[in-house]
């Protein structure tokens, strides 16, 4: 996802981009210019719980894959 200037970037949890209920944000500063190039949403307790749940599910799916498939996926990622 590419953000346009002034747009708040949502949180990536699992495979979904979600909005935060915390209402807090952080301006990402681009070091080359020293200017803000995106506003990033900060997670609250609800989003953290949701991320932990997604991570646990992903771990179960990962462990269930055959070792050869996990190896191939890591090599594909390294090639990319």
Secondary structure, DSSP 4 states (H G I P E B T S, - for coil): --PPTTPEEPEEETTEEE--SS--EEEEEETTTTEEEEEEEPP-HHHHHHHHHHHHHHHHHHHHS-HHHHHHHHHHHHH-
